Amino acid sequence: MGINKDQVEGRAKELAGKVQEVAGKTVGSLSEQAKGMANQVAGTTQAKFGDAKETVKDNYKDEKAKEEARREEARREETGRRP
């Protein structure tokens, strides 16, 4: 499984949101805490979207390889039947 832009950016947003939330708690700012939590959710969502894209891409590659193997097997069978 590879890594894509959405995974990286999403995880970075999660981290930045956590830092923002903690900073808000430290200075007693509820609005900064809320913004931090919102950024964490946005980051998690983006990272999960990136994960899903990778899963789809991996499944596509697997199916493509299986189809190629089926074609190769059919070619071998066809060749074996001919005199």
mmCIF file of the N, C-alpha and C atoms, coordinates in Angstrom:
data_MODEL
# 
_entry.id   MODEL 
# 
loop_
_atom_site.group_PDB 
_atom_site.id 
_atom_site.type_symbol 
_atom_site.label_atom_id 
_atom_site.label_alt_id 
_atom_site.label_comp_id 
_atom_site.label_asym_id 
_atom_site.label_entity_id 
_atom_site.label_seq_id 
_atom_site.pdbx_PDB_ins_code 
_atom_site.Cartn_x 
_atom_site.Cartn_y 
_atom_site.Cartn_z 
_atom_site.occupancy 
_atom_site.B_iso_or_equiv 
_atom_site.pdbx_formal_charge 
_atom_site.auth_seq_id 
_atom_site.auth_comp_id 
_atom_site.auth_asym_id 
_atom_site.auth_atom_id 
_atom_site.pdbx_PDB_model_num 
ATOM 1   N N  . MET A 1 1  ? 0.842   -1.174  0.000   1.00 0.00 ? 1  MET A N  1 
ATOM 2   C CA . MET A 1 1  ? 0.000   0.000   0.000   1.00 0.00 ? 1  MET A CA 1 
ATOM 3   C C  . MET A 1 1  ? 0.888   1.238   0.000   1.00 0.00 ? 1  MET A C  1 
ATOM 4   N N  . GLY A 1 2  ? 0.582   2.150   -0.885  1.00 0.00 ? 2  GLY A N  1 
ATOM 5   C CA . GLY A 1 2  ? 1.348   3.379   -0.970  1.00 0.00 ? 2  GLY A CA 1 
ATOM 6   C C  . GLY A 1 2  ? 0.789   4.462   -0.068  1.00 0.00 ? 2  GLY A C  1 
ATOM 7   N N  . ILE A 1 3  ? 1.357   5.612   -0.209  1.00 0.00 ? 3  ILE A N  1 
ATOM 8   C CA . ILE A 1 3  ? 0.904   6.768   0.551   1.00 0.00 ? 3  ILE A CA 1 
ATOM 9   C C  . ILE A 1 3  ? 0.566   7.857   -0.445  1.00 0.00 ? 3  ILE A C  1 
ATOM 10  N N  . ASN A 1 4  ? -0.575  8.524   -0.231  1.00 0.00 ? 4  ASN A N  1 
ATOM 11  C CA . ASN A 1 4  ? -0.951  9.595   -1.143  1.00 0.00 ? 4  ASN A CA 1 
ATOM 12  C C  . ASN A 1 4  ? -1.050  10.931  -0.414  1.00 0.00 ? 4  ASN A C  1 
ATOM 13  N N  . LYS A 1 5  ? -1.246  11.964  -1.191  1.00 0.00 ? 5  LYS A N  1 
ATOM 14  C CA . LYS A 1 5  ? -1.270  13.331  -0.689  1.00 0.00 ? 5  LYS A CA 1 
ATOM 15  C C  . LYS A 1 5  ? -2.336  13.528  0.394   1.00 0.00 ? 5  LYS A C  1 
ATOM 16  N N  . ASP A 1 6  ? -3.514  12.964  0.191   1.00 0.00 ? 6  ASP A N  1 
ATOM 17  C CA . ASP A 1 6  ? -4.587  13.140  1.170   1.00 0.00 ? 6  ASP A CA 1 
ATOM 18  C C  . ASP A 1 6  ? -4.234  12.511  2.512   1.00 0.00 ? 6  ASP A C  1 
ATOM 19  N N  . GLN A 1 7  ? -3.575  11.378  2.492   1.00 0.00 ? 7  GLN A N  1 
ATOM 20  C CA . GLN A 1 7  ? -3.171  10.742  3.749   1.00 0.00 ? 7  GLN A CA 1 
ATOM 21  C C  . GLN A 1 7  ? -2.189  11.631  4.507   1.00 0.00 ? 7  GLN A C  1 
ATOM 22  N N  . VAL A 1 8  ? -1.200  12.132  3.809   1.00 0.00 ? 8  VAL A N  1 
ATOM 23  C CA . VAL A 1 8  ? -0.162  12.958  4.440   1.00 0.00 ? 8  VAL A CA 1 
ATOM 24  C C  . VAL A 1 8  ? -0.758  14.264  4.954   1.00 0.00 ? 8  VAL A C  1 
ATOM 25  N N  . GLU A 1 9  ? -1.489  14.959  4.092   1.00 0.00 ? 9  GLU A N  1 
ATOM 26  C CA . GLU A 1 9  ? -2.068  16.238  4.497   1.00 0.00 ? 9  GLU A CA 1 
ATOM 27  C C  . GLU A 1 9  ? -3.076  16.061  5.621   1.00 0.00 ? 9  GLU A C  1 
ATOM 28  N N  . GLY A 1 10 ? -3.868  15.017  5.549   1.00 0.00 ? 10 GLY A N  1 
ATOM 29  C CA . GLY A 1 10 ? -4.863  14.762  6.595   1.00 0.00 ? 10 GLY A CA 1 
ATOM 30  C C  . GLY A 1 10 ? -4.220  14.517  7.947   1.00 0.00 ? 10 GLY A C  1 
ATOM 31  N N  . ARG A 1 11 ? -3.182  13.718  7.959   1.00 0.00 ? 11 ARG A N  1 
ATOM 32  C CA . ARG A 1 11 ? -2.525  13.434  9.231   1.00 0.00 ? 11 ARG A CA 1 
ATOM 33  C C  . ARG A 1 11 ? -1.826  14.685  9.785   1.00 0.00 ? 11 ARG A C  1 
ATOM 34  N N  . ALA A 1 12 ? -1.312  15.521  8.874   1.00 0.00 ? 12 ALA A N  1 
ATOM 35  C CA . ALA A 1 12 ? -0.694  16.784  9.297   1.00 0.00 ? 12 ALA A CA 1 
ATOM 36  C C  . ALA A 1 12 ? -1.747  17.710  9.913   1.00 0.00 ? 12 ALA A C  1 
ATOM 37  N N  . LYS A 1 13 ? -2.940  17.755  9.301   1.00 0.00 ? 13 LYS A N  1 
ATOM 38  C CA . LYS A 1 13 ? -4.025  18.575  9.849   1.00 0.00 ? 13 LYS A CA 1 
ATOM 39  C C  . LYS A 1 13 ? -4.460  18.061  11.220  1.00 0.00 ? 13 LYS A C  1 
ATOM 40  N N  . GLU A 1 14 ? -4.514  16.736  11.358  1.00 0.00 ? 14 GLU A N  1 
ATOM 41  C CA . GLU A 1 14 ? -4.860  16.156  12.653  1.00 0.00 ? 14 GLU A CA 1 
ATOM 42  C C  . GLU A 1 14 ? -3.895  16.639  13.729  1.00 0.00 ? 14 GLU A C  1 
ATOM 43  N N  . LEU A 1 15 ? -2.617  16.544  13.421  1.00 0.00 ? 15 LEU A N  1 
ATOM 44  C CA . LEU A 1 15 ? -1.586  16.949  14.374  1.00 0.00 ? 15 LEU A CA 1 
ATOM 45  C C  . LEU A 1 15 ? -1.675  18.437  14.684  1.00 0.00 ? 15 LEU A C  1 
ATOM 46  N N  . ALA A 1 16 ? -1.822  19.256  13.651  1.00 0.00 ? 16 ALA A N  1 
ATOM 47  C CA . ALA A 1 16 ? -1.924  20.702  13.863  1.00 0.00 ? 16 ALA A CA 1 
ATOM 48  C C  . ALA A 1 16 ? -3.164  21.035  14.694  1.00 0.00 ? 16 ALA A C  1 
ATOM 49  N N  . GLY A 1 17 ? -4.247  20.323  14.440  1.00 0.00 ? 17 GLY A N  1 
ATOM 50  C CA . GLY A 1 17 ? -5.463  20.535  15.226  1.00 0.00 ? 17 GLY A CA 1 
ATOM 51  C C  . GLY A 1 17 ? -5.272  20.172  16.684  1.00 0.00 ? 17 GLY A C  1 
ATOM 52  N N  . LYS A 1 18 ? -4.547  19.090  16.934  1.00 0.00 ? 18 LYS A N  1 
ATOM 53  C CA . LYS A 1 18 ? -4.278  18.694  18.319  1.00 0.00 ? 18 LYS A CA 1 
ATOM 54  C C  . LYS A 1 18 ? -3.441  19.751  19.022  1.00 0.00 ? 18 LYS A C  1 
ATOM 55  N N  . VAL A 1 19 ? -2.429  20.260  18.327  1.00 0.00 ? 19 VAL A N  1 
ATOM 56  C CA . VAL A 1 19 ? -1.586  21.318  18.897  1.00 0.00 ? 19 VAL A CA 1 
ATOM 57  C C  . VAL A 1 19 ? -2.441  22.550  19.185  1.00 0.00 ? 19 VAL A C  1 
ATOM 58  N N  . GLN A 1 20 ? -3.315  22.907  18.248  1.00 0.00 ? 20 GLN A N  1 
ATOM 59  C CA . GLN A 1 20 ? -4.178  24.069  18.426  1.00 0.00 ? 20 GLN A CA 1 
ATOM 60  C C  . GLN A 1 20 ? -5.127  23.869  19.607  1.00 0.00 ? 20 GLN A C  1 
ATOM 61  N N  . GLU A 1 21 ? -5.663  22.662  19.745  1.00 0.00 ? 21 GLU A N  1 
ATOM 62  C CA . GLU A 1 21 ? -6.558  22.372  20.865  1.00 0.00 ? 21 GLU A CA 1 
ATOM 63  C C  . GLU A 1 21 ? -5.832  22.512  22.203  1.00 0.00 ? 21 GLU A C  1 
ATOM 64  N N  . VAL A 1 22 ? -4.646  21.926  22.290  1.00 0.00 ? 22 VAL A N  1 
ATOM 65  C CA . VAL A 1 22 ? -3.873  22.000  23.530  1.00 0.00 ? 22 VAL A CA 1 
ATOM 66  C C  . VAL A 1 22 ? -3.484  23.445  23.839  1.00 0.00 ? 22 VAL A C  1 
ATOM 67  N N  . ALA A 1 23 ? -3.101  24.181  22.808  1.00 0.00 ? 23 ALA A N  1 
ATOM 68  C CA . ALA A 1 23 ? -2.759  25.591  23.019  1.00 0.00 ? 23 ALA A CA 1 
ATOM 69  C C  . ALA A 1 23 ? -3.972  26.361  23.527  1.00 0.00 ? 23 ALA A C  1 
ATOM 70  N N  . GLY A 1 24 ? -5.132  26.069  22.967  1.00 0.00 ? 24 GLY A N  1 
ATOM 71  C CA . GLY A 1 24 ? -6.361  26.717  23.429  1.00 0.00 ? 24 GLY A CA 1 
ATOM 72  C C  . GLY A 1 24 ? -6.657  26.399  24.878  1.00 0.00 ? 24 GLY A C  1 
ATOM 73  N N  . LYS A 1 25 ? -6.443  25.146  25.278  1.00 0.00 ? 25 LYS A N  1 
ATOM 74  C CA . LYS A 1 25 ? -6.647  24.761  26.682  1.00 0.00 ? 25 LYS A CA 1 
ATOM 75  C C  . LYS A 1 25 ? -5.661  25.499  27.581  1.00 0.00 ? 25 LYS A C  1 
ATOM 76  N N  . THR A 1 26 ? -4.426  25.602  27.107  1.00 0.00 ? 26 THR A N  1 
ATOM 77  C CA . THR A 1 26 ? -3.378  26.233  27.895  1.00 0.00 ? 26 THR A CA 1 
ATOM 78  C C  . THR A 1 26 ? -3.700  27.699  28.191  1.00 0.00 ? 26 THR A C  1 
ATOM 79  N N  . VAL A 1 27 ? -4.206  28.405  27.187  1.00 0.00 ? 27 VAL A N  1 
ATOM 80  C CA . VAL A 1 27 ? -4.504  29.826  27.377  1.00 0.00 ? 27 VAL A CA 1 
ATOM 81  C C  . VAL A 1 27 ? -5.962  30.075  27.771  1.00 0.00 ? 27 VAL A C  1 
ATOM 82  N N  . GLY A 1 28 ? -6.730  29.006  27.871  1.00 0.00 ? 28 GLY A N  1 
ATOM 83  C CA . GLY A 1 28 ? -8.123  29.145  28.300  1.00 0.00 ? 28 GLY A CA 1 
ATOM 84  C C  . GLY A 1 28 ? -9.057  29.668  27.220  1.00 0.00 ? 28 GLY A C  1 
ATOM 85  N N  . SER A 1 29 ? -8.750  29.387  25.965  1.00 0.00 ? 29 SER A N  1 
ATOM 86  C CA . SER A 1 29 ? -9.573  29.862  24.849  1.00 0.00 ? 29 SER A CA 1 
ATOM 87  C C  . SER A 1 29 ? -10.434 28.719  24.313  1.00 0.00 ? 29 SER A C  1 
ATOM 88  N N  . LEU A 1 30 ? -11.719 28.797  24.606  1.00 0.00 ? 30 LEU A N  1 
ATOM 89  C CA . LEU A 1 30 ? -12.638 27.766  24.121  1.00 0.00 ? 30 LEU A CA 1 
ATOM 90  C C  . LEU A 1 30 ? -12.738 27.780  22.594  1.00 0.00 ? 30 LEU A C  1 
ATOM 91  N N  . SER A 1 31 ? -12.659 28.962  22.002  1.00 0.00 ? 31 SER A N  1 
ATOM 92  C CA . SER A 1 31 ? -12.774 29.020  20.538  1.00 0.00 ? 31 SER A CA 1 
ATOM 93  C C  . SER A 1 31 ? -11.571 28.348  19.876  1.00 0.00 ? 31 SER A C  1 
ATOM 94  N N  . GLU A 1 32 ? -10.379 28.525  20.421  1.00 0.00 ? 32 GLU A N  1 
ATOM 95  C CA . GLU A 1 32 ? -9.198  27.854  19.857  1.00 0.00 ? 32 GLU A CA 1 
ATOM 96  C C  . GLU A 1 32 ? -9.276  26.344  20.057  1.00 0.00 ? 32 GLU A C  1 
ATOM 97  N N  . GLN A 1 33 ? -9.794  25.930  21.203  1.00 0.00 ? 33 GLN A N  1 
ATOM 98  C CA . GLN A 1 33 ? -9.975  24.491  21.447  1.00 0.00 ? 33 GLN A CA 1 
ATOM 99  C C  . GLN A 1 33 ? -10.932 23.907  20.410  1.00 0.00 ? 33 GLN A C  1 
ATOM 100 N N  . ALA A 1 34 ? -12.036 24.626  20.170  1.00 0.00 ? 34 ALA A N  1 
ATOM 101 C CA . ALA A 1 34 ? -13.034 24.154  19.209  1.00 0.00 ? 34 ALA A CA 1 
ATOM 102 C C  . ALA A 1 34 ? -12.456 24.118  17.800  1.00 0.00 ? 34 ALA A C  1 
ATOM 103 N N  . LYS A 1 35 ? -11.710 25.149  17.433  1.00 0.00 ? 35 LYS A N  1 
ATOM 104 C CA . LYS A 1 35 ? -11.075 25.164  16.109  1.00 0.00 ? 35 LYS A CA 1 
ATOM 105 C C  . LYS A 1 35 ? -10.093 24.000  15.973  1.00 0.00 ? 35 LYS A C  1 
ATOM 106 N N  . GLY A 1 36 ? -9.351  23.741  17.040  1.00 0.00 ? 36 GLY A N  1 
ATOM 107 C CA . GLY A 1 36 ? -8.406  22.630  17.017  1.00 0.00 ? 36 GLY A CA 1 
ATOM 108 C C  . GLY A 1 36 ? -9.106  21.292  16.830  1.00 0.00 ? 36 GLY A C  1 
ATOM 109 N N  . MET A 1 37 ? -10.208 21.112  17.554  1.00 0.00 ? 37 MET A N  1 
ATOM 110 C CA . MET A 1 37 ? -10.961 19.864  17.420  1.00 0.00 ? 37 MET A CA 1 
ATOM 111 C C  . MET A 1 37 ? -11.554 19.744  16.020  1.00 0.00 ? 37 MET A C  1 
ATOM 112 N N  . ALA A 1 38 ? -12.039 20.858  15.469  1.00 0.00 ? 38 ALA A N  1 
ATOM 113 C CA . ALA A 1 38 ? -12.590 20.841  14.112  1.00 0.00 ? 38 ALA A CA 1 
ATOM 114 C C  . ALA A 1 38 ? -11.503 20.488  13.096  1.00 0.00 ? 38 ALA A C  1 
ATOM 115 N N  . ASN A 1 39 ? -10.310 21.031  13.277  1.00 0.00 ? 39 ASN A N  1 
ATOM 116 C CA . ASN A 1 39 ? -9.206  20.707  12.369  1.00 0.00 ? 39 ASN A CA 1 
ATOM 117 C C  . ASN A 1 39 ? -8.804  19.238  12.487  1.00 0.00 ? 39 ASN A C  1 
ATOM 118 N N  . GLN A 1 40 ? -8.895  18.696  13.687  1.00 0.00 ? 40 GLN A N  1 
ATOM 119 C CA . GLN A 1 40 ? -8.591  17.277  13.852  1.00 0.00 ? 40 GLN A CA 1 
ATOM 120 C C  . GLN A 1 40 ? -9.592  16.421  13.081  1.00 0.00 ? 40 GLN A C  1 
ATOM 121 N N  . VAL A 1 41 ? -10.862 16.773  13.183  1.00 0.00 ? 41 VAL A N  1 
ATOM 122 C CA . VAL A 1 41 ? -11.902 16.023  12.462  1.00 0.00 ? 41 VAL A CA 1 
ATOM 123 C C  . VAL A 1 41 ? -11.690 16.143  10.951  1.00 0.00 ? 41 VAL A C  1 
ATOM 124 N N  . ALA A 1 42 ? -11.403 17.366  10.495  1.00 0.00 ? 42 ALA A N  1 
ATOM 125 C CA . ALA A 1 42 ? -11.158 17.560  9.059   1.00 0.00 ? 42 ALA A CA 1 
ATOM 126 C C  . ALA A 1 42 ? -9.947  16.745  8.606   1.00 0.00 ? 42 ALA A C  1 
ATOM 127 N N  . GLY A 1 43 ? -8.909  16.736  9.415   1.00 0.00 ? 43 GLY A N  1 
ATOM 128 C CA . GLY A 1 43 ? -7.715  15.968  9.075   1.00 0.00 ? 43 GLY A CA 1 
ATOM 129 C C  . GLY A 1 43 ? -7.981  14.473  9.048   1.00 0.00 ? 43 GLY A C  1 
ATOM 130 N N  . THR A 1 44 ? -8.712  14.000  10.031  1.00 0.00 ? 44 THR A N  1 
ATOM 131 C CA . THR A 1 44 ? -9.049  12.580  10.080  1.00 0.00 ? 44 THR A CA 1 
ATOM 132 C C  . THR A 1 44 ? -9.864  12.183  8.854   1.00 0.00 ? 44 THR A C  1 
ATOM 133 N N  . THR A 1 45 ? -10.817 13.035  8.501   1.00 0.00 ? 45 THR A N  1 
ATOM 134 C CA . THR A 1 45 ? -11.655 12.760  7.330   1.00 0.00 ? 45 THR A CA 1 
ATOM 135 C C  . THR A 1 45 ? -10.812 12.704  6.060   1.00 0.00 ? 45 THR A C  1 
ATOM 136 N N  . GLN A 1 46 ? -9.921  13.660  5.895   1.00 0.00 ? 46 GLN A N  1 
ATOM 137 C CA . GLN A 1 46 ? -9.072  13.678  4.704   1.00 0.00 ? 46 GLN A CA 1 
ATOM 138 C C  . GLN A 1 46 ? -8.151  12.461  4.675   1.00 0.00 ? 46 GLN A C  1 
ATOM 139 N N  . ALA A 1 47 ? -7.590  12.106  5.825   1.00 0.00 ? 47 ALA A N  1 
ATOM 140 C CA . ALA A 1 47 ? -6.702  10.942  5.885   1.00 0.00 ? 47 ALA A CA 1 
ATOM 141 C C  . ALA A 1 47 ? -7.458  9.658   5.555   1.00 0.00 ? 47 ALA A C  1 
ATOM 142 N N  . LYS A 1 48 ? -8.681  9.527   6.076   1.00 0.00 ? 48 LYS A N  1 
ATOM 143 C CA . LYS A 1 48 ? -9.486  8.336   5.783   1.00 0.00 ? 48 LYS A CA 1 
ATOM 144 C C  . LYS A 1 48 ? -9.850  8.275   4.306   1.00 0.00 ? 48 LYS A C  1 
ATOM 145 N N  . PHE A 1 49 ? -10.116 9.435   3.708   1.00 0.00 ? 49 PHE A N  1 
ATOM 146 C CA . PHE A 1 49 ? -10.382 9.483   2.273   1.00 0.00 ? 49 PHE A CA 1 
ATOM 147 C C  . PHE A 1 49 ? -9.158  8.994   1.501   1.00 0.00 ? 49 PHE A C  1 
ATOM 148 N N  . GLY A 1 50 ? -7.978  9.443   1.917   1.00 0.00 ? 50 GLY A N  1 
ATOM 149 C CA . GLY A 1 50 ? -6.739  8.982   1.291   1.00 0.00 ? 50 GLY A CA 1 
ATOM 150 C C  . GLY A 1 50 ? -6.543  7.487   1.458   1.00 0.00 ? 50 GLY A C  1 
ATOM 151 N N  . ASP A 1 51 ? -6.880  6.975   2.651   1.00 0.00 ? 51 ASP A N  1 
ATOM 152 C CA . ASP A 1 51 ? -6.790  5.527   2.888   1.00 0.00 ? 51 ASP A CA 1 
ATOM 153 C C  . ASP A 1 51 ? -7.711  4.773   1.934   1.00 0.00 ? 51 ASP A C  1 
ATOM 154 N N  . ALA A 1 52 ? -8.927  5.296   1.770   1.00 0.00 ? 52 ALA A N  1 
ATOM 155 C CA . ALA A 1 52 ? -9.896  4.643   0.885   1.00 0.00 ? 52 ALA A CA 1 
ATOM 156 C C  . ALA A 1 52 ? -9.400  4.648   -0.561  1.00 0.00 ? 52 ALA A C  1 
ATOM 157 N N  . LYS A 1 53 ? -8.818  5.766   -0.990  1.00 0.00 ? 53 LYS A N  1 
ATOM 158 C CA . LYS A 1 53 ? -8.274  5.835   -2.345  1.00 0.00 ? 53 LYS A CA 1 
ATOM 159 C C  . LYS A 1 53 ? -7.193  4.785   -2.553  1.00 0.00 ? 53 LYS A C  1 
ATOM 160 N N  . GLU A 1 54 ? -6.330  4.611   -1.570  1.00 0.00 ? 54 GLU A N  1 
ATOM 161 C CA . GLU A 1 54 ? -5.269  3.603   -1.681  1.00 0.00 ? 54 GLU A CA 1 
ATOM 162 C C  . GLU A 1 54 ? -5.847  2.200   -1.738  1.00 0.00 ? 54 GLU A C  1 
ATOM 163 N N  . THR A 1 55 ? -6.878  1.945   -0.940  1.00 0.00 ? 55 THR A N  1 
ATOM 164 C CA . THR A 1 55 ? -7.514  0.627   -0.950  1.00 0.00 ? 55 THR A CA 1 
ATOM 165 C C  . THR A 1 55 ? -8.112  0.330   -2.321  1.00 0.00 ? 55 THR A C  1 
ATOM 166 N N  . VAL A 1 56 ? -8.808  1.308   -2.890  1.00 0.00 ? 56 VAL A N  1 
ATOM 167 C CA . VAL A 1 56 ? -9.403  1.127   -4.220  1.00 0.00 ? 56 VAL A CA 1 
ATOM 168 C C  . VAL A 1 56 ? -8.303  0.884   -5.250  1.00 0.00 ? 56 VAL A C  1 
ATOM 169 N N  . LYS A 1 57 ? -7.251  1.670   -5.178  1.00 0.00 ? 57 LYS A N  1 
ATOM 170 C CA . LYS A 1 57 ? -6.154  1.520   -6.138  1.00 0.00 ? 57 LYS A CA 1 
ATOM 171 C C  . LYS A 1 57 ? -5.507  0.133   -6.006  1.00 0.00 ? 57 LYS A C  1 
ATOM 172 N N  . ASP A 1 58 ? -5.275  -0.319  -4.779  1.00 0.00 ? 58 ASP A N  1 
ATOM 173 C CA . ASP A 1 58 ? -4.679  -1.633  -4.560  1.00 0.00 ? 58 ASP A CA 1 
ATOM 174 C C  . ASP A 1 58 ? -5.595  -2.747  -5.068  1.00 0.00 ? 58 ASP A C  1 
ATOM 175 N N  . ASN A 1 59 ? -6.893  -2.615  -4.794  1.00 0.00 ? 59 ASN A N  1 
ATOM 176 C CA . ASN A 1 59 ? -7.844  -3.628  -5.261  1.00 0.00 ? 59 ASN A CA 1 
ATOM 177 C C  . ASN A 1 59 ? -7.903  -3.666  -6.785  1.00 0.00 ? 59 ASN A C  1 
ATOM 178 N N  . TYR A 1 60 ? -7.835  -2.501  -7.408  1.00 0.00 ? 60 TYR A N  1 
ATOM 179 C CA . TYR A 1 60 ? -7.828  -2.442  -8.868  1.00 0.00 ? 60 TYR A CA 1 
ATOM 180 C C  . TYR A 1 60 ? -6.601  -3.159  -9.426  1.00 0.00 ? 60 TYR A C  1 
ATOM 181 N N  . LYS A 1 61 ? -5.453  -2.895  -8.832  1.00 0.00 ? 61 LYS A N  1 
ATOM 182 C CA . LYS A 1 61 ? -4.226  -3.551  -9.288  1.00 0.00 ? 61 LYS A CA 1 
ATOM 183 C C  . LYS A 1 61 ? -4.324  -5.067  -9.124  1.00 0.00 ? 61 LYS A C  1 
ATOM 184 N N  . ASP A 1 62 ? -4.880  -5.504  -7.993  1.00 0.00 ? 62 ASP A N  1 
ATOM 185 C CA . ASP A 1 62 ? -5.037  -6.938  -7.755  1.00 0.00 ? 62 ASP A CA 1 
ATOM 186 C C  . ASP A 1 62 ? -5.954  -7.574  -8.793  1.00 0.00 ? 62 ASP A C  1 
ATOM 187 N N  . GLU A 1 63 ? -7.083  -6.917  -9.059  1.00 0.00 ? 63 GLU A N  1 
ATOM 188 C CA . GLU A 1 63 ? -8.034  -7.449  -10.040 1.00 0.00 ? 63 GLU A CA 1 
ATOM 189 C C  . GLU A 1 63 ? -7.431  -7.454  -11.437 1.00 0.00 ? 63 GLU A C  1 
ATOM 190 N N  . LYS A 1 64 ? -6.683  -6.427  -11.749 1.00 0.00 ? 64 LYS A N  1 
ATOM 191 C CA . LYS A 1 64 ? -6.032  -6.360  -13.055 1.00 0.00 ? 64 LYS A CA 1 
ATOM 192 C C  . LYS A 1 64 ? -5.026  -7.504  -13.207 1.00 0.00 ? 64 LYS A C  1 
ATOM 193 N N  . ALA A 1 65 ? -4.264  -7.785  -12.167 1.00 0.00 ? 65 ALA A N  1 
ATOM 194 C CA . ALA A 1 65 ? -3.289  -8.878  -12.196 1.00 0.00 ? 65 ALA A CA 1 
ATOM 195 C C  . ALA A 1 65 ? -3.998  -10.225 -12.323 1.00 0.00 ? 65 ALA A C  1 
ATOM 196 N N  . LYS A 1 66 ? -5.120  -10.402 -11.609 1.00 0.00 ? 66 LYS A N  1 
ATOM 197 C CA . LYS A 1 66 ? -5.884  -11.651 -11.705 1.00 0.00 ? 66 LYS A CA 1 
ATOM 198 C C  . LYS A 1 66 ? -6.419  -11.844 -13.122 1.00 0.00 ? 66 LYS A C  1 
ATOM 199 N N  . GLU A 1 67 ? -6.929  -10.773 -13.715 1.00 0.00 ? 67 GLU A N  1 
ATOM 200 C CA . GLU A 1 67 ? -7.461  -10.860 -15.077 1.00 0.00 ? 67 GLU A CA 1 
ATOM 201 C C  . GLU A 1 67 ? -6.350  -11.221 -16.057 1.00 0.00 ? 67 GLU A C  1 
ATOM 202 N N  . GLU A 1 68 ? -5.196  -10.617 -15.890 1.00 0.00 ? 68 GLU A N  1 
ATOM 203 C CA . GLU A 1 68 ? -4.062  -10.941 -16.763 1.00 0.00 ? 68 GLU A CA 1 
ATOM 204 C C  . GLU A 1 68 ? -3.656  -12.408 -16.596 1.00 0.00 ? 68 GLU A C  1 
ATOM 205 N N  . ALA A 1 69 ? -3.682  -12.904 -15.368 1.00 0.00 ? 69 ALA A N  1 
ATOM 206 C CA . ALA A 1 69 ? -3.350  -14.310 -15.131 1.00 0.00 ? 69 ALA A CA 1 
ATOM 207 C C  . ALA A 1 69 ? -4.373  -15.225 -15.798 1.00 0.00 ? 69 ALA A C  1 
ATOM 208 N N  . ARG A 1 70 ? -5.657  -14.860 -15.746 1.00 0.00 ? 70 ARG A N  1 
ATOM 209 C CA . ARG A 1 70 ? -6.698  -15.657 -16.410 1.00 0.00 ? 70 ARG A CA 1 
ATOM 210 C C  . ARG A 1 70 ? -6.486  -15.671 -17.925 1.00 0.00 ? 70 ARG A C  1 
ATOM 211 N N  . ARG A 1 71 ? -6.145  -14.508 -18.475 1.00 0.00 ? 71 ARG A N  1 
ATOM 212 C CA . ARG A 1 71 ? -5.891  -14.450 -19.924 1.00 0.00 ? 71 ARG A CA 1 
ATOM 213 C C  . ARG A 1 71 ? -4.698  -15.321 -20.308 1.00 0.00 ? 71 ARG A C  1 
ATOM 214 N N  . GLU A 1 72 ? -3.652  -15.251 -19.517 1.00 0.00 ? 72 GLU A N  1 
ATOM 215 C CA . GLU A 1 72 ? -2.453  -16.051 -19.789 1.00 0.00 ? 72 GLU A CA 1 
ATOM 216 C C  . GLU A 1 72 ? -2.774  -17.543 -19.718 1.00 0.00 ? 72 GLU A C  1 
ATOM 217 N N  . GLU A 1 73 ? -3.565  -17.926 -18.727 1.00 0.00 ? 73 GLU A N  1 
ATOM 218 C CA . GLU A 1 73 ? -3.963  -19.329 -18.589 1.00 0.00 ? 73 GLU A CA 1 
ATOM 219 C C  . GLU A 1 73 ? -4.793  -19.756 -19.791 1.00 0.00 ? 73 GLU A C  1 
ATOM 220 N N  . ALA A 1 74 ? -5.692  -18.903 -20.243 1.00 0.00 ? 74 ALA A N  1 
ATOM 221 C CA . ALA A 1 74 ? -6.512  -19.215 -21.413 1.00 0.00 ? 74 ALA A CA 1 
ATOM 222 C C  . ALA A 1 74 ? -5.632  -19.355 -22.653 1.00 0.00 ? 74 ALA A C  1 
ATOM 223 N N  . ARG A 1 75 ? -4.629  -18.500 -22.795 1.00 0.00 ? 75 ARG A N  1 
ATOM 224 C CA . ARG A 1 75 ? -3.709  -18.603 -23.936 1.00 0.00 ? 75 ARG A CA 1 
ATOM 225 C C  . ARG A 1 75 ? -2.952  -19.933 -23.897 1.00 0.00 ? 75 ARG A C  1 
ATOM 226 N N  . ARG A 1 76 ? -2.497  -20.306 -22.704 1.00 0.00 ? 76 ARG A N  1 
ATOM 227 C CA . ARG A 1 76 ? -1.766  -21.575 -22.578 1.00 0.00 ? 76 ARG A CA 1 
ATOM 228 C C  . ARG A 1 76 ? -2.659  -22.761 -22.919 1.00 0.00 ? 76 ARG A C  1 
ATOM 229 N N  . GLU A 1 77 ? -3.892  -22.732 -22.432 1.00 0.00 ? 77 GLU A N  1 
ATOM 230 C CA . GLU A 1 77 ? -4.840  -23.821 -22.728 1.00 0.00 ? 77 GLU A CA 1 
ATOM 231 C C  . GLU A 1 77 ? -5.123  -23.895 -24.230 1.00 0.00 ? 77 GLU A C  1 
ATOM 232 N N  . GLU A 1 78 ? -5.310  -22.742 -24.828 1.00 0.00 ? 78 GLU A N  1 
ATOM 233 C CA . GLU A 1 78 ? -5.577  -22.691 -26.265 1.00 0.00 ? 78 GLU A CA 1 
ATOM 234 C C  . GLU A 1 78 ? -4.404  -23.235 -27.059 1.00 0.00 ? 78 GLU A C  1 
ATOM 235 N N  . THR A 1 79 ? -3.215  -22.872 -26.694 1.00 0.00 ? 79 THR A N  1 
ATOM 236 C CA . THR A 1 79 ? -2.005  -23.341 -27.358 1.00 0.00 ? 79 THR A CA 1 
ATOM 237 C C  . THR A 1 79 ? -1.824  -24.841 -27.168 1.00 0.00 ? 79 THR A C  1 
ATOM 238 N N  . GLY A 1 80 ? -2.167  -25.331 -26.000 1.00 0.00 ? 80 GLY A N  1 
ATOM 239 C CA . GLY A 1 80 ? -2.022  -26.752 -25.697 1.00 0.00 ? 80 GLY A CA 1 
ATOM 240 C C  . GLY A 1 80 ? -2.989  -27.618 -26.467 1.00 0.00 ? 80 GLY A C  1 
ATOM 241 N N  . ARG A 1 81 ? -4.118  -27.105 -26.846 1.00 0.00 ? 81 ARG A N  1 
ATOM 242 C CA . ARG A 1 81 ? -5.112  -27.869 -27.583 1.00 0.00 ? 81 ARG A CA 1 
ATOM 243 C C  . ARG A 1 81 ? -4.791  -27.996 -29.068 1.00 0.00 ? 81 ARG A C  1 
ATOM 244 N N  . ARG A 1 82 ? -4.056  -27.074 -29.581 1.00 0.00 ? 82 ARG A N  1 
ATOM 245 C CA . ARG A 1 82 ? -3.736  -27.101 -31.016 1.00 0.00 ? 82 ARG A CA 1 
ATOM 246 C C  . ARG A 1 82 ? -2.579  -28.056 -31.294 1.00 0.00 ? 82 ARG A C  1 
ATOM 247 N N  . PRO A 1 83 ? -2.675  -28.790 -32.417 1.00 0.00 ? 83 PRO A N  1 
ATOM 248 C CA . PRO A 1 83 ? -1.587  -29.742 -32.755 1.00 0.00 ? 83 PRO A CA 1 
ATOM 249 C C  . PRO A 1 83 ? -0.313  -29.060 -33.179 1.00 0.00 ? 83 PRO A C  1 
# 
